[in-house]
Amino acid sequence: MTRVMFQDARGGIGAAVQKLFEPFGGGKKLLKSSGNVFLKINGIDFKPHVYTSPEVVGALVRYFYDQGARRVYVMENSTQGNITRLVFEITGMKQMCRQTGAIPLYLDETGEMPLYLPGLQAFVSIPDNIHENLIRNRAENLYLSVPKLKTHSMTTVTLGIKNQFGLLHQASRIPDHNFKLHRKIADIFFNIQPDFTVVDGLEAVNFGHYPAQALAERSVRKLDLLFGGDDPLAVDVVGARLLGFDLDEVAHLKEAAAYGLGESRFDRIEILNKALFEERRQQFSWNLLELFPKDVTLLYGKTRCCTEGCKRNTEAVLEVFGQDFSGKGGFTVIMGKDADPEIVRRIKGPVHLAGDCAISDHFQDLSGRLGRKNVTKSAGCNNLAATVDGLAKWMKIPPLRLVPIHPLKSLGILMQAKWYGSRANIPPVLRW
């Protein structure tokens, strides 16, 4: 049977990592001809509770060097609106790499190569070094997905397979970030499968993947777990069950299972240390708490108001901006297609149009009636940088206030990333 190993981290993260690989022959057996190890972490942002623990990643780096690895790379391409180099600096990931000898790979600072997605029948752009090391020379390199245990307001959970969405350049994440998102994630998995998944379950995130710090007491649960295995699909199926979700509730895992690339039947997966799994399994919710500013009017279209796109993308930012930055209201957000025309005609204040559907329906009319300076828009299905830009403007939050370090240091890191060719899609930080 396919096996997924659980380890209690209360006795030490290093010891848990060591034991995690024992049923699979140990790290030395996993290494390939190049001796190189690539760790894809979850480093979407520098907000607390949203990224893979540097302690867990550091323990993995030390473990593989002890097992004879030549080089260990820690790689990520953070979410839109962010610079990966900045995320590594603030989260301590850069310092961990310096201390352990790991090599950080800022995937937003690379060239690009096309990748064909068979289900969507479309091309996306991936970093050229991902193509070189994880596609063209795949047999020579060991590749691990190292996600953080989180629910997700657009995909129910985000585990090892969803973690690979970060392998796309940010511009390629905007199209099809709608009802097609599940197929897109599965298509990436079809092209690139990790050799092993290690899930950072030191804590688990409830009510979506991007909790406001003000809501952390309700949104974060301590589990003190690491778990993983050499079948990425099986690890994700077990991880979803740990959070209270069956396979049928996680669309991208069902899509991945349809490709036949791993075991998706829970009863065919052997859980090692199952008592630990049963002891710490809980029921989570993937929905946001929906604690938005009360004076923001949310107008939903009757159609194409996709949970996976403009709807939850916008709402997640609204919740964080309102809870953590005391963001102001007094404006309207329209998302989806075919919003009530009578309500639209009564709009008098500023408006943010979320997604192509709302823009195509309302931009010309509203910008003509209210003036273009009173209408912001985020084109595409999940243009997070434009969403942050528009909402921050109406909520009166200067973008540099979103970064928890001195603005000059933040700007310096941004300039450094741009010097090295960053393709990150970020808002205009000096607008206000």
N, C-alpha and C positions, 0 to 999 in steps of 0.2 A: 504494500500500500504506500501511497504518497504520504510523507511525514512532515509535520510542522512541529518545531520544537519550542517550548515555552521555558523561560528562565526567570526566576525571581531576582530582581536587581537590588534587593535590600541588603544582600551580602557583599555588594560591590559590583560596579558596572564591568570592570575588567574581568572579574571572575565569571560573570554571567556571559560575556562575549566568548570567553574560552570554552565554556560548557556548551554554548549554543551550537558550535560547529562540530562537536565531537561525534554526534550520530551520523554525520555526513563525511567522516574521514578526516576532518581537520582542515585548516587553512592550507597547509602544504599540498594536500591532494587537490585542492581547488585551483591552485595557481597554474597558469598556462605558460607557454613557451617564452613569451616576452618577460615574464616575471612582473608585469605591470598590473596594477589594480586600480579600477575606476569606481569611485563611490559617488553615486548620484544622490545627493541629499535633498531634503525639502527646505529650501531657504527662500521662500517666496517674499518674505518681508522681515523687518527687524522688530516688529511688534512682539512683545512677550507672548509665548504660548503658540506661536504659529510655525516655528522652525524646528528642524531636527536638533536635538541637544548636542552642542559641541563636545560634551563629555562622552556621549555615546560614539560620536564620530571619531574622537580622539582615541577611544579604546579600540575601535576597529582598526585605525591606522597603526597603532602600536602592535596589535595582534598580528597583522599581516606582515609588518616588518620583521617581527620575531619569527614568523613562519618562512621567511626567506624572500619576501617580495623585493623586487628591484626598485620600483617606484610606486607610491600610492598617491593618486590624484583625488582631490575633493572638488566636485564640480557642481555647478548650478547656473541657471539663467533665471533670475528672479522674476516675479510677476511684473506686469506692465506698471509703469509709474515708478519703477525702482531701478536702481543701478546695482548689479550683483556685488561689485567691489565695495559699495557702501554697506550693503547688508552684511557682508563678511566682516567688515570693520566693526560695526555696531554690535553684532551678535557674539563676537568673540571667536568666530570661525577662523578669521585670519590669524589671530594669536595662537589658536590651537594648531594650525598648520605650521606656524613657525616653531612651536615647541616640539612637535612630533616629527618634523621633517616631511610632512605631506606637502604636495604641490597644489595650490589652489588653481582651478580652471574657471575663469570668468567667461561663461559661454556666450554672453552678450558681446564680448570683445573679439569675436572670431569672424572669419569669412563665412560664406554660406554655400550650401549644396542643396539641390532639390531632392525631395523624398516623395515617392508616389504612395498615396493612400488608396488601396484597392476598393474598399467599401464605398468611400466617398467619390472615387474616381477623380481625384484632384491631387495636385502637387502642393507641398508645403516646403518651407525653407528650414533647414537644420544647420547647426554649426559644422564647418568643414572638418574640425577635429573629431566630432562625433562620427561623421561619415568614415573618416580614416581609421579610427580605432574600434568602433562598435559595429561597423557594417563591413567595410572592405577587409579589415584585418581582425574580424571578430573572433576567429578561432585562436588568436594569439594572446588575447587580453581577457582578464577576469573582470566582470562587470557586476556590481551589486547596486540594487536600489535600496536606499536607506530612508524611508519616509517616517514622518511623525504620525502617530495614531490620532486621526481627526475625523469627525463627521464633515460633511460638505453641503452647503446650501444649494448647490447646483447638481452634484453627482452622488448624493447620499453619503458616501465615504470617500476619503482620499487616502489611498494606501500605496502599495508598490507600483501598480499599473498606472494609476492616475498620476503618480509622481513623475512619470516619464513625459507628461505634457510639457514639463519644463525643458525638454530637449528641443522644442521648437523655438525658433527665433520669435520674438514677441509679435512682429507684424503678422506672422502666420497663425497666431492664436485668436485673432479677431474674427476672421471669416468662420462660419459654421459653429460659432460658440452659441448655439441655439439648440433646437430639438435634435440636431445632428451631432451634438457634442459626444454622446456616448459611442457612436460609431467611430468618430475621429480618434478617441482615446484607444479603442480596440485596434484600429488600423495602425497606430504607432506601435502597439504591442506586437502586432503581426510582423512588423519590420524589425523590431529590436526587443529581444527578450532578455531580461537579466539572468545571470547564472544563479543568483541567490538574492533573496530579499531578507533584510533585517529591519524589523519595525521597532522604532523607538516608542515604547509604551510606558515610559516613566510617568507620563500623564496623558490623559485623553481629553480631546476637546469636543464639547457638546454645543449644539445649536449653531452649526456651521463651522467653517474652517478659519474664520477671521474674527475672533471675539473681541469686543471692546474691552479694554482693561478695566473699565468701571463695572463690567459684568462678569469678571473672571471668577468670582466666588460661585456664580451659578453655572458658568460655562466650562470650567476646568475641573477634572477629577483625577486625583492621584491614583495610579495603578501599580507603579513600580515593576513594570514588566519589560522584557525584551522577548521577541519571538521572531521566528523566521524559518526558512527552508529553501530547498533548491527547485521548487515548483512555484513560481511567482503567482500563478492563478490560485493555487491551493492556499497559499499564505493569505491572499486577499480575501478569499471566501471565509477562512477561519477568522480573520481580523474583522470582517463585517459581522459575523455571528457574535464575536466578542462584544461588539457594540449594539447587538440586538437586531441585526438585519439579516434576512435570508437572501439567497442569490436573486430571487425574483424581484427584490426591492432595490437592487443595484444594477441599473441598466447597462453600464459599461462593462461590468463583469459578465453579464449574460451575453453581451456582444463578443467579448473576448473568448468566452466558452464556446461560442459557435465556430470559432476558428480551430478548435480542438488542440489548443496549445497549453495543455495542462489539465489537472483534475479539478472539476467544479462541483462534484457531488460530495456534499459534506460527509455523508456516511461512508465514503470511500477514502477519507483522509484520516490518518492516524495522528492524533494529537499526543505528543510526548509531554509528560508532566500535565496530563489532562486535569488533574485536581486543581492545579493553579489556574488553568483556563476557566474552570467552572466556578472557582472561588471569586474571581474578579470580573466575571462577565456581568454586564449591566445593560439596561435599556437606555439608549441615547435617542436624541431627536436631531435630525439634520436640518430642521427648519430654524430660521432666525427667531430670536425673541420678539422681533418687530417693535422695538422700542425706539421709534423714530421721533424727531421733533414734532410736537403737536401742531405747529403752525406751518407745516409743509403739506401742501395738497398733492396727493398721489392719484393720478388719473391713469387707469389701466385700459388698454385697448381691448376690444372684444375678441380679437384674434391675434395670433403671433406675438403674444406677450409671454415670451418663453422664460420659464423658470431658470433654464440653463444659460440665459443670456441677459438681455437688458433688464429684466425684472430683478432678479436676485443680485446681479452685479451692482445695480444702482442702490438697492435697498441696503446691502451690506455696507457700502460706503456711507450712506445716510446714517445708519445706526452708529458706526464708529465715530463719525464726525460730530454727531449730536451728543453721544455719551462721553467721549474722551476729550473733545475740544470745545464743548459748549457752543456748537455751531448754531447759528441763527436760522430762522425760517423766513416766512413771508414770501414764498415763491411756489411755483407749481412744477411738478415733474410729470411729463407724459411719456408713457412707454407702451410699446405694442402698436397694433394697427386697429383702426376703426374705433377710436375713442368717441365718446358721446359728443356729437357736434354742438349741442346746446351748451354743454359745460365749457367746451373750448371757446365758444363765442363770448362767454362771460368773463374770461380770464383778462385781468387788467395788469397784474404785476409781472415780475421776471419769470421766465420759463426755461426749464432745461428739457430738451428733447433727447430721450435715451433710445438710441438705435435707429437703423435705417428706416424701419416701418413708420415710426413717429415722425422722423424728419421728412420723409416723402409726403406724408399726410398733412403736415402742419407748418413746416418751416416758412414757406413763402407767405402764407396768410399771416402768421403771427409776427414775423419779422417786418412785414409791411405795415401791420396794424400797431405793433408795440415799438417798432424800431429794432434794428439788428443788435444794438448794444444790450437789449433786454432779453435776448434769446441766445442760449448756449446749446450746444449739441455734441453728442458723442456718436460719431458715425461707426457703422459696423454693428456687430452683435455683442461685442464685449470690449469696447475700446476703453480700457480702464484708465489710461492716462487722461483721456478727454473727459471721462466721468469725474475723476478727481479734480481736474481743472475747472469744470463747470460748477460742480457742487461747492468746491472751496470758494469760488467767487461769490456765489449767492449766500453762502453761510459765513462769509467774512473771515476765512481762515487763510492766512498767508501760507503758501506751500512749504516754505522753509521751516515753518512752525511744526510741520508734521515730522520733521527729522529731529531725534533727541540728542543731537550734538551741536556744537557751535556752528552757526551758519557759514563762517569762513572755512572751517574744516570740511563741512559738507560740500561747499562749492569747490574746494580744492580736490576732493575725491572725484567729484563729477567731472572736473576738467581733466583729471588723470585718466578716467575711464574713456572720455571722448578722445583723448590723445591716442589711446590704444585701440580705438575704432569701435567703441560700444554702439550697438544697434538698438539699445533700449528705447522704448517708447515712453517718454516722460513728459509731464506737463511743463510749461514754461515757468520755471521756478522764480524768475525775477519779475513776473507780471505786476505784482502789487508790492 
